[in-house]
Amino acid sequence: MLILLAFIIVFHITSAALLFISTIDNAWWVGDNFSTDVWRVCATNTSTCVAITEEFNEYQSIQAVQATMILSTIFCCVAFLVFILQLFRLKQGERFVLTSIIQLLSCLCVMIAASIYTDRHEELHQSHGYRMEVSNGQYGYSFVLAWIAFAFTLISGVMYLVLRKRK
């Protein structure tokens, strides 16, 4: 049982780390001389970064991605704290339902963020607010990590739903 508990804790911390990296790091859309995420656009040649503001087309979509990624990260961290509290508070045989619900909310938020970015990426990168051509890029590793974090939070949420507190 102790090994299972350690695995669940490591899996949850990995999910949170993936969410933090994908939310913060500047690699959602990359090209030869630029990288962009939901916060800023950086030119790799000159090492200058420009924040994404209202002057960009589809700024509302970027804000939706920002908000849902932040919510997902917060929900994942709160779910971990609730799990630790429930670990000591629940009676034997009860399920970690509250932890599961919060983790599944985190899963839903990261899915919404990555789906919006996937759907709107063409319009996002056609904006006249960019000081360089970013339309001919490709998805970066932060975007991929967001989808991997979706899978991890989904699996983790289901694991908590099935998990019962044992001796």
N, C-alpha and C positions, 0 to 999 in steps of 0.2 A: 504494500500500500504506500509506503514511503517513496518508493521509486516512481510509482504512478503520480503521486503528488509533486515530486520534483520535476517530472516530465511536463505536467500541466503548467507549473509555474514558469519553467523555461520557455515553453511554447507561448505563453501569454506575454512574457517579457520580449520575446522575439517579435511577436505581433506589434507590440508597442514601439519597439525600435524601428521596425519597417515603416510604421506610420510616421514617426518623427522624421526619419530620413527622407521619405517621399514628400512630406509636407515642406520641409526646410530646404532641401538641396536644390540647386539650380540646374536640373537636367530633365525637365519634362519634355522639351522639344529641343533637339540639338542639330547643329549643322557644322560645316567645316570651320567657320569663323565666328560662331555665336552659340550661345546656350540660353534657353529661356525656361522659366517656370511660371508659377502662378503669382509671383511677386515682382520679378524684375527680368530684364533682358540684358545679357552681358555679351560684349564683344571680346572674344578670346585673344584677338591680335593686340588690342590696346588695353585690355583689362579694365574697361569702363563698363559700368552697369547703370541702367536707367530703370527707375521704378515704373511699374505699369499703373497708369492713372486714367482719369476719365477721358483723356484724349484718344485712347485706343478704342477701336471698334469692339463691340461685344464685351465691354468692360463689366457689364452685369453678369455675364456668364463666368468671367474670371472671378468676380466676387462670390458667386455661388460656389465655385470650386474651392476657393479659399475658405469660406465659411464651413462647408461640409467636411473638408479635410481637418480643420481645427476641431470641429465637433467630434469627428471620429477619433482623433487622438485623445481628446478629453474623456470621451466615453470609455475608451480602452483603459485609460489610467484609473478612472473611477471604478470600472469593473474589477480591476485587480485589487483595489483597496477593499471593495465590498466582498470579494472572494476571501481575502485574508480575515476580514471581520466575521464572515459567515463560517469560516473554518473553525473559529473558536466559539461561536455562538449557537450554531445549529445543533439540534439533537441528532443522535445517531439515526441514520436511515432517511433523513430529510434530503431533499435535492437543493442544489444551488440555483434556484429559479431566478432570483433577482439578479445574480451575477450573469446568468445566461441572457436575460432580457437586455441588460445594459450592453453586453458584448455584441449581441445581435443588432442593437441600435448603432453601435460603432461600425459593424459590417455594412449596414444599410447606408450610412453616411459616406463611407469610402466608396461604395458602389455608385452612389449618386454622383460624387465628385468625378470619379474616373469616367463615368458614362457621359457626363456633360462635356468633359474635355475631349472625349473621343468623338462625340457628335459635333461639337462646335469648332474643332481644331482648324478646319479650313478657313472659316470666317475669322477666327482669332488671329491667324497669322497673315491675313491680308490687310491688316490695319495700316493706315498711313502714319500712325504714331511711332512706328518702328523707324529707327534711323538707318536700318540696313535691311536687306532682303532676307526674310526668315521663312518664306513660304516653302522653299525647297529644302526642308529639313526632314528629320525623322524622329520618332518617339525615342526619348531617352530612358535611362535606367530608372529614374525616379518615377516615371509613369508606369513602368513595368513593376516596380516595387509596390506601387499603390494597388495594382491588381493582385499581386501576390499577398499583400496585407489583407485584401478583401477575402481571399481564400482562407488565410490563417485565422482571421477573426470569425469567419463563418464556422470553420471547424471547431474553433475554441468555444464559440457560443453553443454549438450542438453538444460538445463534450460536457460543458457545465450543466446543460439540461439533462443529460443522461446520468451524470455523476451523482452518486449518493455518498453521504458521509458514512464512512465505515470506521471500525476500530483500527 
